[in-house]
Amino acid sequence: MLFVIGTTHHRAPLEVREKLSLTAEGAVALRAELATLPGLREFAMLSTCNRIEFYGVAADPGVVSHVEGAFCSRQSFDPDAFRQIRLDLQGPETIRHLIEVAAGLDSQMLGETEIFGQVKDAYAEAQSRGSTGPVLNRVFQKAFQAAKHVRSHSAITEGQVSVANVAVELAQSIFGGLGDARILLLGAGEIGEKTAKAFQSRGATALTVASRRLERAMELATSLGASALPFEQREPRLADFDIVVCATAAPDPVVSLSAARAAMQRRPARPLLFIDQALPRDVDPGVAGLENVFLYNLDDLARIAEENRAAREAEVARCRTMAGERAETLWRQVADQVASAPGKASDSGVNRTGDTVAAGESS
């Protein structure tokens, strides 16, 4: 059986997604565990800020339950609670979902483009580890083609709203012009860089970058024409900034309530805006309770973006029809292969040698 199981922003709020978020080390360990799971013939894992999904080919439904159990056990998450929020699809619905995800139809920011690259990366990772085989290879490759078709034959990306643009509009609503705003970027990854460039495109000039790796902060600062700040100075220097964009991969908050409170004591008359784009969150949620402090996380930004979605609902429906048609066609191509693939629930796990999947072997 072809399946996808997991959870997404549709049913799991930010505080739950934080608990389910895999660290880099945790992801490696979980892949290794799943690779030995009897009856899991093929699998790929997609993990982003808004979703954790496991695509696979299994000998029977019991194998899918074992995948779910392995994930919940690793994250110390109650399996019964997970079942209340899980995504659980089989057959053609799995393919349709994958196409919609890759096309940006299932994203918090409808039509966003980053997810396509994230799905491709997840597939490449699985392929490199030998955990995909003839079924998933075909499904993912054809899903990429279908997603491109949907995007190129629709207006789904027209007027699209990104996290970066929403963040800039929020800042403008609070500070007006951004020419005098002092901005601190915590984290030097792709998301933070895009947000920094969005601020600069709206007139912001005083930008400072801080990262755990000072050399990376200096590299990004140079490319942006900005300044670099040692990461350990982020909290002592908070009062010097008006807007703090947080996009690190830290497992715990990097801005504490006490630091934000101390900063506001030094600048009580001027607002302080935090844009927290991280998962897990970078800013202690208690910061939102401070006077003259504004804190927006990923779900907050998505709710704001949702206001612009209504005008494109007809286009979304048309895109989903296209995705469904492509999914049905692809399912007819792989259905027999799924049904006839060798392997039983008692067989051993995934073959790591590549696309050739031995009996019982297995975003």
Backbone hydrogen bonds, N-H to C=O, Kabsch-Sander energy under -0.5 kcal/mol:
donor,donor_aa,acceptor,acceptor_aa,energy
3,F,56,G,-2.6
4,V,89,L,-2.1
5,I,54,F,-2.0
6,G,87,L,-2.0
7,T,52,I,-2.1
9,H,50,N,-1.4
11,R,8,T,-1.2
12,A,8,T,-2.0
16,V,13,P,-1.0
17,R,13,P,-2.5
18,E,14,L,-2.1
19,K,15,E,-0.8
20,L,16,V,-1.5
21,S,17,R,-1.0
21,S,18,E,-0.6
27,A,23,T,-2.5
28,V,24,A,-1.8
29,A,25,E,-2.3
30,L,26,G,-2.4
31,R,27,A,-2.4
32,A,28,V,-2.0
33,E,29,A,-2.0
34,L,30,L,-2.8
35,A,31,R,-2.0
36,T,32,A,-0.5
36,T,33,E,-1.2
37,L,34,L,-1.6
39,G,348,S,-0.5
39,G,360,G,-0.9
40,L,37,L,-1.7
41,R,39,G,-1.1
41,R,57,V,-1.9
41,R,362,S,-0.5
42,E,57,V,-1.3
43,F,131,S,-3.0
44,A,55,Y,-2.4
46,L,53,E,-3.0
47,S,45,M,-0.5
48,T,51,R,-3.0
52,I,7,T,-2.4
53,E,46,L,-2.8
54,F,5,I,-3.0
55,Y,44,A,-2.7
55,Y,53,E,-0.5
56,G,3,F,-2.4
57,V,42,E,-2.0
58,A,1,M,-2.9
59,A,39,G,-2.1
63,V,60,D,-1.4
64,V,60,D,-0.8
65,S,61,P,-1.6
66,H,62,G,-1.5
67,V,63,V,-1.9
68,E,64,V,-2.3
69,G,65,S,-2.5
70,A,66,H,-2.5
71,F,67,V,-2.1
72,C,68,E,-2.6
73,S,69,G,-2.5
74,R,70,A,-2.0
75,Q,71,F,-2.0
76,S,72,C,-0.5
76,S,73,S,-0.8
77,F,72,C,-2.6
82,F,78,D,-2.2
83,R,79,P,-2.1
84,Q,80,D,-0.8
85,I,81,A,-0.5
85,I,82,F,-1.4
86,R,82,F,-1.0
87,L,6,G,-4.0
89,L,4,V,-2.5
91,G,2,L,-2.3
93,E,90,Q,-1.4
94,T,91,G,-1.1
95,I,91,G,-1.2
96,R,92,P,-2.6
97,H,93,E,-2.3
98,L,94,T,-2.2
99,I,95,I,-2.4
100,E,96,R,-2.5
101,V,97,H,-2.7
102,A,98,L,-2.7
103,A,99,I,-2.1
104,G,100,E,-0.5
104,G,101,V,-1.4
105,L,100,E,-2.3
106,D,100,E,-1.1
107,S,104,G,-0.5
110,L,108,Q,-1.1
111,G,104,G,-2.8
112,E,109,M,-2.2
116,F,113,T,-1.0
117,G,113,T,-0.8
118,Q,114,E,-1.7
119,V,115,I,-2.6
120,K,116,F,-2.1
121,D,117,G,-2.4
122,A,118,Q,-2.2
123,Y,119,V,-2.3
124,A,120,K,-2.6
125,E,121,D,-2.5
126,A,122,A,-2.1
127,Q,123,Y,-2.9
128,S,124,A,-2.5
129,R,125,E,-1.3
130,G,127,Q,-1.3
131,S,126,A,-2.3
132,T,126,A,-0.6
137,N,133,G,-2.5
138,R,134,P,-1.3
139,V,135,V,-2.7
140,F,136,L,-3.0
141,Q,137,N,-2.0
142,K,138,R,-2.6
143,A,139,V,-2.1
144,F,140,F,-2.3
145,Q,141,Q,-1.6
146,A,142,K,-2.4
147,A,143,A,-2.7
148,K,144,F,-2.2
149,H,145,Q,-2.0
150,V,146,A,-2.5
151,R,147,A,-2.3
152,S,148,K,-2.5
153,H,149,H,-1.7
154,S,151,R,-0.9
158,E,155,A,-1.4
160,Q,157,T,-1.8
162,S,160,Q,-0.5
166,V,162,S,-2.4
167,A,163,V,-2.3
168,V,164,A,-2.0
169,E,165,N,-2.4
170,L,166,V,-2.3
171,A,167,A,-2.2
172,Q,168,V,-2.4
173,S,169,E,-1.9
174,I,170,L,-1.4
175,F,171,A,-3.1
176,G,172,Q,-2.1
178,L,202,R,-0.6
181,A,178,L,-0.7
183,I,181,A,-0.6
183,I,206,A,-3.0
184,L,243,I,-3.0
185,L,183,I,-0.5
185,L,208,T,-3.3
186,L,184,L,-0.6
186,L,245,V,-3.3
187,G,185,L,-0.7
187,G,210,A,-3.1
193,E,189,G,-2.3
194,K,190,E,-2.3
195,T,191,I,-2.0
196,A,192,G,-2.6
197,K,193,E,-2.3
198,A,194,K,-1.9
199,F,195,T,-2.2
200,Q,196,A,-2.3
201,S,197,K,-2.1
202,R,198,A,-0.7
202,R,199,F,-1.1
203,G,200,Q,-1.7
204,A,199,F,-2.1
205,T,178,L,-0.5
206,A,181,A,-0.7
207,L,205,T,-1.3
208,T,183,I,-2.5
209,V,227,S,-3.0
210,A,185,L,-2.9
211,S,229,L,-0.5
214,L,212,R,-0.9
216,R,213,R,-0.7
217,A,213,R,-2.0
218,M,214,L,-2.6
219,E,215,E,-2.0
220,L,216,R,-2.5
221,A,217,A,-2.6
222,T,218,M,-2.2
223,S,219,E,-1.8
224,L,220,L,-1.8
225,G,221,A,-1.0
225,G,222,T,-0.5
226,A,221,A,-3.3
227,S,207,L,-2.4
229,L,209,V,-2.8
231,F,211,S,-0.7
233,Q,230,P,-2.0
234,R,231,F,-1.9
237,R,233,Q,-1.7
238,L,235,E,-1.4
240,D,237,R,-2.0
241,F,238,L,-2.1
242,D,182,R,-2.9
243,I,182,R,-2.1
244,V,273,L,-3.1
245,V,184,L,-2.9
245,V,243,I,-0.5
246,C,244,V,-0.6
246,C,275,I,-3.1
247,A,186,L,-3.1
247,A,245,V,-0.5
254,V,282,D,-2.4
255,V,282,D,-2.0
260,A,256,S,-2.0
261,R,257,L,-2.5
262,A,258,S,-2.3
263,A,259,A,-2.1
264,M,260,A,-2.1
265,Q,261,R,-1.5
266,R,262,A,-0.8
266,R,263,A,-0.8
267,R,263,A,-0.7
270,R,267,R,-1.2
272,L,292,N,-1.8
273,L,242,D,-2.8
274,F,294,F,-3.4
275,I,244,V,-2.8
275,I,273,L,-0.5
276,D,274,F,-0.7
276,D,296,Y,-3.1
277,Q,246,C,-2.8
277,Q,275,I,-0.9
284,D,255,V,-2.4
287,V,284,D,-2.4
288,A,285,P,-1.6
289,G,286,G,-1.7
290,L,287,V,-1.8
293,V,290,L,-1.5
294,F,272,L,-2.6
296,Y,274,F,-2.3
301,L,297,N,-2.3
302,A,298,L,-2.1
303,R,299,D,-2.1
304,I,300,D,-1.7
305,A,301,L,-2.1
306,E,302,A,-1.9
307,E,303,R,-0.6
307,E,304,I,-1.0
308,N,305,A,-1.8
309,R,306,E,-1.7
310,A,306,E,-0.6
312,R,309,R,-2.3
313,E,310,A,-1.5
316,V,312,R,-2.2
317,A,313,E,-2.4
318,R,314,A,-1.8
319,C,315,E,-2.3
320,R,316,V,-2.5
321,T,317,A,-1.8
322,M,318,R,-2.0
323,A,319,C,-2.6
324,G,320,R,-2.5
325,E,321,T,-2.2
326,R,322,M,-2.2
327,A,323,A,-2.5
328,E,324,G,-2.3
329,T,325,E,-1.9
330,L,326,R,-2.4
331,W,327,A,-2.6
332,R,328,E,-2.0
333,Q,329,T,-1.0
334,V,330,L,-1.5
335,A,331,W,-2.4
338,V,334,V,-2.6
339,A,335,A,-2.3
340,S,336,D,-2.1
341,A,337,Q,-0.9
341,A,338,V,-0.5
347,D,344,K,-2.3
350,V,35,A,-2.2
354,G,351,N,-0.5
357,V,355,D,-0.6
358,A,356,T,-0.6
361,E,358,A,-2.2
